[in-house]
Amino acid sequence: MKTRFFIGLLFILLQVGSMVYARFIPERFFCWAPYDTHVNFEVFVTIDGKTLTPKATEARYRYKMKGWEQRSIDNIFLLISRYESTFGKADNAQVLMVYSINGHEEKEWRFKHE
């Protein structure tokens, strides 16, 4: 009986710890709080002077690259950065994302090769 109690308590504490941690990182993958940002965005990718079509861009990252995102924009930044730092590293792609959070002023984000 005590073992079950401690396993249950440990599970709940891990859940609470994960929620608290998620509130302080930009991606917020495991945050149970409601989505409080809405982002309109579009991604443009240029390789060797040729801009990829929207369909080719979506195929490259295996995610939508234009539209409305209900989660943190940092999720898409991370997705693009990880791809370009690994599989797409040799392509030396120029990536530009134009986005607006909660209807505010448009911003630009560019992937920087290291």
MIFI-496639 format. One record per residue (C-alpha): residue number from 1; residue in one letter; x negated, y negated, z. Coordinates in steps of 0.05 Angstrom, whole numbers. Each point is the difference from the previous one (the first is absolute). Example, Ala and Ser with C-alpha at 12.3 -4.5 7.8 and 13.67 -1.06 7.14 Angstrom:
1_A_-246_90_156;
2_S_-27_-69_-13;
END
This chain:
1_M_0_0_0;
2_K_-56_-49_18;
3_T_-36_16_-66;
4_R_61_-18_-41;
5_F_9_-64_39;
6_F_-72_-22_-12;
7_I_3_18_-74;
8_G_64_-41_-7;
9_L_-30_-58_38;
10_L_-64_2_-41;
11_F_42_0_-65;
12_I_39_-61_22;
13_L_-63_-37_22;
14_L_-33_15_-67;
15_Q_62_-28_-35;
16_V_0_-64_41;
17_G_-76_-8_-10;
18_S_9_8_-75;
19_M_54_-53_-2;
20_V_-41_-50_40;
21_Y_-61_12_-44;
22_A_41_-8_-64;
23_R_24_-68_21;
24_F_-71_-27_-1;
25_I_-25_26_-68;
26_P_21_-31_-67;
27_E_23_64_-34;
28_R_49_21_54;
29_F_9_70_-28;
30_F_26_31_64;
31_C_36_-59_31;
32_W_71_15_21;
33_A_20_-74_0;
34_P_45_-25_-55;
35_Y_-32_-24_-64;
36_D_-5_-75_10;
37_T_-33_-20_-65;
38_H_25_2_-71;
39_V_-49_-8_-57;
40_N_9_-13_-74;
41_F_-63_18_-37;
42_E_-32_18_-67;
43_V_-67_32_-13;
44_F_-43_-13_-62;
45_V_-60_44_-17;
46_T_-53_-16_-52;
47_I_-52_51_-22;
48_D_-52_-19_-53;
49_G_39_-63_-18;
50_K_65_38_-12;
51_T_59_-10_46;
52_L_36_65_17;
53_T_74_5_-14;
54_P_46_2_61;
55_K_12_74_-13;
56_A_-75_15_-3;
57_T_-11_-40_64;
58_E_53_40_36;
59_A_-31_65_-26;
60_R_-69_-23_24;
61_Y_22_-11_72;
62_R_60_48_1;
63_Y_44_-54_30;
64_K_45_-55_-25;
65_M_-42_-61_-18;
66_K_55_-52_-7;
67_G_62_-16_40;
68_W_22_-3_71;
69_E_-36_32_58;
70_Q_33_5_68;
71_R_-63_16_39;
72_S_-64_-37_12;
73_I_-37_-22_-63;
74_D_-63_27_33;
75_N_24_70_-18;
76_I_-7_-16_-74;
77_F_-66_-36_11;
78_L_-25_63_34;
79_L_27_46_-54;
80_I_-35_-40_-56;
81_S_-65_-9_40;
82_R_-6_74_15;
83_Y_12_19_-73;
84_E_-49_-52_-27;
85_S_-53_20_51;
86_T_4_73_-18;
87_F_33_26_-64;
88_G_-1_-66_-38;
89_K_-69_-23_22;
90_A_-33_13_-67;
91_D_54_-39_-37;
92_N_-20_-66_32;
93_A_73_-23_-5;
94_Q_21_-71_14;
95_V_62_3_43;
96_L_46_-59_14;
97_M_62_3_42;
98_V_49_-59_2;
99_Y_47_4_59;
100_S_48_-39_43;
101_I_18_19_71;
102_N_71_-15_24;
103_G_11_-49_-58;
104_H_-57_-45_20;
105_E_-54_-29_-46;
106_E_-32_48_-49;
107_K_-69_26_17;
108_E_-53_38_-38;
109_W_-42_59_23;
110_R_-59_28_-40;
111_F_-37_64_12;
112_K_-73_-13_13;
113_H_-50_52_-22;
114_E_-55_14_50;
END
